[in-house]
């Protein structure tokens, strides 16, 4: 299989997937796509916040199928692309697959610190970081069940990734440098 100029970035909540993927795309002059943004938009169209959309998706795969169809399409038709997605690595097997790892208590602190009160309220995010970490774990468990049921994959098992980066031990600039350096090695 020929490698494509596509980097797929998955990871745990709060690990910096969005910021990393946007900055990597910018530095490489690549296009950026976020399946999470698409998933949230489709959930909002149905009156669901992120947590409710994830839980709903365990029983109703409509949103997942729409997002996954889009991922397959762009994987087949695009090049010079960075994708922020839980499952793009599965749909784009010739991509450079990155997983960003982060402890959920640290993730909860990061997310709460960077979110305005209006969004916290609209997404039902508790102010207590431990309580929110438990909510994040519920979301991960829901997504793991869902993707195992739909595709027999678990995006949080890191064996299938080309690179795993701890984003607690590395700041955003360091993570971006690591991703780009390892990507260039992978291409050569």
Secondary structure, 3 states (H helix, E strand, C coil): CCCCCEEEEEECCCCCHHHHHHHHHHHHCCEEEEHHHHHHHHHHHCCCCHHHHHHHHHHCCHHHHHHHHHHHHHHHHCCCEEEECCCHHHHCCCCEEEEEECCHHHHHHHHHHCCCHHHHHHCCCCCCHHHHHHHHHHHHHHHHHHHHHHHCCCCCCHHHCCEEEECCCCCHHHHHHHHHHHHHHHHC
